Amino acid sequence: MKKAIQTVILGVTGSIAAYKACELTNLLKKAGFDVRVVLTKEAKEFVTALTMQTLSKNKVITDMFEAPEAWDPVHTSIAAQGDIILIAPATANIIAKLAAGICDDILTCAIFASDRPVLIAPAMNDKMYGHRITRDNIARLKKIGYHFIGPIKGHLACGCDAMGHIADTKDIIAEVKRLVK
Ligand SMILES: Cc1cc2nc3c(=O)[nH]c(=O)nc-3n(C[C@H](O)[C@H](O)[C@H](O)COP(=O)(O)O)c2cc1C
């Protein structure tokens, strides 16, 4: 049976598009989701835990080795709370780590400790997105059932208009809703 309130684990990584995670959190909350935010160390260079905590109205997870409130480790307890894991924005780095099975931080460990759907919204420079290794990593993750949305063509941090802009927030939310149905 479906839970009355569904939980999105929102993983935010170190992309210039991290500010979009604020709007995403707001709109997911408005759509009735509980949102638990996980920030990578690099994501904290772009958005603060305080901002994400205030918007999500939940404690933000950033550190795997923080003493847990209960007995269970933070990465497995956060994984168990989610109906879906959304990584938005997703860097080339997180995509590469997932494709290689690297679990060296709270976000990668939580994703590997979960059996829920994973939706990835990449955002990066067009050359990074078009790089053969990024393309192979995405193909590998798709093959094992990870879902992707975007990127789209748009204005990038490098100043050019090209492929690599994060997908529209409303499209990401529509995909979340479709996957948790
Ligand atoms: C200003 C700035 C913007 C960046 N934007 C992106 C980006 O949009 N996409 C990306 O893949 N990497 C971007 N990076 C590089 C990542 O921050 C870097 O690869 C980092 O190690 C990612 O860590 P994470 O994936 O653990 O969050 C950016 C770096 C800087 C300094």
The ligand as an ORCA input file, in Angstrom:
! r2SCAN-3c Opt
* xyz 0 1
  C      31.653     27.467    -10.468
  C      31.638     25.982    -10.703
  C      30.576     25.422    -11.352
  C      30.548     24.041    -11.594
  N      29.486     23.516    -12.252
  C      29.476     22.203    -12.561
  C      28.392     21.656    -13.279
  O      27.400     22.338    -13.615
  N      28.421     20.343    -13.583
  C      29.488     19.529    -13.234
  O      29.471     18.348    -13.571
  N      30.517     20.032    -12.510
  C      30.546     21.334    -12.165
  N      31.579     21.843    -11.438
  C      32.664     20.911    -10.983
  C      32.204     20.144     -9.745
  O      31.904     21.047     -8.680
  C      33.289     19.133     -9.314
  O      33.415     18.129    -10.304
  C      32.988     18.505     -7.970
  O      34.038     17.620     -7.626
  C      31.664     17.759     -7.948
  O      31.491     17.122     -6.700
  P      30.171     16.294     -6.345
  O      29.769     15.573     -7.569
  O      30.608     15.355     -5.230
  O      29.167     17.273     -5.831
  C      31.624     23.208    -11.155
  C      32.682     23.798    -10.474
  C      32.703     25.166    -10.251
  C      33.874     25.750     -9.504
*
